[in-house]
Amino acid sequence: MKVNELRYDNIVMYDDDYWSINAIDGSSDEVDLYNEDHVSGLDVYALSPISITDELLEIMGFKRMPLSSVKRYYCNQTLFYIQFYKNEWYVYGYKYYPNGFKYLHELQNIFFFLTGKELEIKLKNLL
């Protein structure tokens, strides 16, 4: 992972657990993390991205679109949906984001870019 891909509250994996980004130091590629604990000054390269799965989408409140032969999910908070195509997710609908993505932190960033709101994810729901 690169530090410029991350934003405050992005969720990542560290030491086989889910953590939220609490602070980012772009000059040194270090981040602070929190869940019920806190880690400071961690090198960003020690983090792992979280792959988007059907289960993860449902935990975050996305609903699978019925009668669809492809993986297509929508969120009640938006006017767009995401669809799985050629091993990546893409955004379709009212607003469009042309690049494919695979990871939770990317979905969080795209959601904010398109809506101006944070995608609310409670760490305790992921555990």
C-alpha positions in Angstrom: 0.0 0.0 0.0 1.1 3.6 -0.6 0.4 6.4 1.8 -1.2 8.5 -0.8 -4.0 5.9 -1.3 -5.1 6.3 2.3 -7.4 8.7 4.1 -8.4 9.2 7.7 -10.8 6.3 8.8 -9.8 4.0 6.0 -10.0 0.4 7.2 -6.9 -1.8 6.6 -5.4 -5.1 8.0 -2.5 -5.1 10.3 -1.2 -8.0 12.3 -4.3 -10.1 11.2 -6.8 -7.6 12.6 -8.9 -4.7 11.3 -7.7 -1.2 12.0 -8.8 2.3 11.1 -6.3 4.9 10.0 -6.1 7.6 12.7 -3.3 9.8 11.3 -1.1 9.9 8.2 2.4 11.3 8.0 3.0 11.5 4.2 6.5 12.8 4.6 7.6 9.6 6.4 5.1 7.0 5.1 3.9 6.4 8.6 0.4 6.0 10.0 -1.3 5.8 13.3 -4.0 3.1 13.7 -6.8 2.4 16.1 -9.4 -0.2 16.9 -9.7 -0.8 20.6 -6.0 -0.3 20.8 -3.7 2.2 19.3 -0.5 1.9 17.2 1.7 4.9 16.4 4.4 5.5 13.8 3.7 2.3 11.8 5.3 2.0 8.4 2.5 2.0 5.8 4.2 -1.0 4.1 3.2 -3.1 7.1 -0.4 -2.7 6.2 -2.5 -5.0 3.9 -5.6 -4.0 1.9 -8.9 -5.8 2.6 -10.4 -7.4 -0.5 -14.1 -6.6 -1.1 -16.3 -9.7 -0.7 -20.1 -10.2 -0.8 -20.2 -10.7 2.9 -18.2 -7.5 3.5 -20.6 -5.5 1.3 -23.6 -6.9 3.2 -22.1 -6.0 6.5 -21.6 -2.4 5.3 -25.3 -2.2 4.2 -25.0 -2.9 0.5 -27.8 -5.0 -1.0 -27.5 -7.4 -3.9 -29.7 -6.3 -6.8 -32.3 -9.1 -7.4 -32.7 -10.8 -10.7 -29.2 -9.9 -11.8 -27.0 -12.5 -13.4 -23.9 -10.6 -12.3 -22.7 -9.4 -8.9 -24.3 -6.0 -8.6 -24.8 -4.2 -5.3 -26.5 -0.9 -4.4 -26.5 1.2 -1.2 -29.6 3.1 -0.1 -27.5 6.2 0.5 -26.5 6.6 -3.1 -27.8 6.8 -6.7 -25.2 4.5 -8.1 -24.4 0.8 -7.8 -21.2 -1.3 -8.0 -20.7 -4.3 -10.2 -18.1 -7.0 -10.3 -16.6 -7.3 -13.8 -13.3 -9.0 -14.8 -12.0 -9.4 -11.3 -12.6 -5.8 -10.3 -15.5 -3.7 -9.0 -16.8 -0.7 -11.1 -19.3 2.1 -10.3 -22.3 2.6 -12.5 -25.4 4.8 -12.4 -26.1 8.4 -11.6 -22.4 9.1 -11.0 -19.6 7.3 -12.7 -16.1 6.4 -11.6 -14.2 4.9 -14.5 -11.5 3.0 -12.7 -11.9 -0.5 -11.3 -11.1 -1.2 -7.7 -10.6 -4.3 -5.5 -10.1 -3.1 -1.9 -12.2 -1.7 0.9 -10.1 1.5 1.4 -10.6 2.2 -2.3 -14.4 1.8 -2.0 -14.3 4.1 1.0 -12.4 6.8 -1.0 -14.6 6.4 -4.1 -17.8 6.6 -2.0 -16.5 9.9 -0.4 -15.5 11.3 -3.8 -18.9 10.6 -5.3 -21.1 11.5 -2.4 -19.1 13.9 -0.2 -20.0 11.6 2.7 -18.1 8.9 4.6 -19.0 5.3 4.1 -19.8 4.4 7.7 -18.3 1.1 8.7 -18.2 0.0 12.3 -15.1 -2.1 13.1 -17.0 -4.2 15.6 -19.2 -5.4 12.7 -16.2 -6.7 10.8 -14.8 -8.7 13.7 
